[in-house]
């Protein structure tokens, strides 16, 4: 039985404004990061489907956003981690890279929007109750006990 060819996202074939394409780029990457973190997609499959040369060139030429270029660069290199590092170290570095990519996607998608939500969630975690006002993490006396930078 013939195996179906896996889908392949080609950014240059997308329609919409550059801002819409960049937003879609961020959401697709969040999905890819989650898929790799859960084991649904391997790093090699992610490169074949999305982090391939054609998309890397498109991002570099059209998006011109440092975050987008870093996401693509990190995505391309994910399979190499398992080729050049011992298994435990590769796994640790893999999750670190995924978290970095996720953070960059959130930065692309929500300049400023996620900051107040993060502050609200962190304040709730520190105090154990929903605050009436949002606290800045560095202004709360217990912040240094809960979070390491």
N, C-alpha and C positions, 0 to 999 in steps of 0.2 A: 504494500500500500504506500502510495506516495505521501511523504510528509508535507504538510502545508508550509509554505514559505512564511517565516515570521514577519510581522509587520515591521515597517521601517519608517520612522518619522523623518521627513525631509523639510526642514524649516523654509527653504526657498520656495516651496510650493504652497505655503500658507497665504491666505488672503487676509485683508484687514490692514488697519493702520500699523505703523511701527510700534506704537504704544500697546495696541491690542496683541500684537505678536509677542512683545516682550512679556506681557502679562501671561499669555498662554505658555510661553517658555518657562516662566517661574512655576506655574501650576504643574506642568508636565514633569519638570525636574523634581518637584516635591513628591509626585507620585512614583517616579523612578527611585528616588532615595528610599521611600517607604517600602517599595517592592524589593529592593536589594536588602534592606535591613531585615525584612521578614523572611528572606530566602526564596521568594517567589521568582525573582529574577537574579541571575548571576551577573557579576561585573562584565564578563565577556559578552553576554547577551545584551547588556545595556549599551556597550560600545557598538555592537552590530546594529542595534535598533535606533540609537539616538546619538551617542557620543562619537560619531564617525567623522571623517575628515570633511565631508561636504557640509555638515552642520557647523563644525568648528570654524570653517572659513566664512560661512554665512554670519555667524555670531560676531566674528572679528570685523567683518566689513560693514554690516548693517546695524547691529545693536550699539556698538561702540560704548558699551558699559563694562567697566572693569569687572564688576561682580559676575556678569554673564560669561565673560572670557575665562575667569578663574573657575567657574563651575564647569565649563567644558573641559578645561585643562585637567582638572582633578578627575572628572569622569573618565577621560581617556586613559588616565594612568592607573585606575583602580585594579584592573587585572594584573598589572605588573607587580603589585604588592605581594601577591601570592607566588610569584615566580622568584622573587629575590629576597624575601624575608622568611625566617622560620615561622611555622604555622601560627603559633600563639601571638607573636609580634605582628604578623600580617593581619590577623583578625582584629587586634587592638587598633592598629593603624587604619584599617578599613572602616571601623565604626567612627573613628575620629574624623576621617575624611568625609564620611556621610553626614556627620553632624555639622561640619564646616560648610558643606554644600547646602544643607538645609537652612542654615543661618543666612547664607548669601541669598538664597531664594526668598526668604522672608524679607530681607532687606530690599530686594528688588520689588517685591509686591506691596510692601506697606510702609514706606518711609514715615516713621512717626506713629503709625496706627498701632503697631504691635507693642510699642513701648508702654503705653498706659495700661494695656491689658496685662502685660507681663508684670508691671508694678502692682496692679490690683491682685493678681494671683499670688505673687510673692508675699504681699502684705497679709493676705488671708492665711497663707501657709505659716508665716512667722507668728501671727497673733492668735490663730485658731478661730478667727471669726471674720466675717466680711466687714471691712472698714467702711466708715461713713465717708471718709475721704481717702483718696489714693495716696499712699506713702511712697516716697522715693526710697529705694533700697538702701542707699548709702546714708540716709538720715535716720534710719531705725537703729536703736541701740543693739539689737540682737542680729542685725544683718551680717556682721562679720562672723558670727558663730554658725550661721546657716549656709552661707555662700562663700566659696573660695574663688578668687579671680585668678 
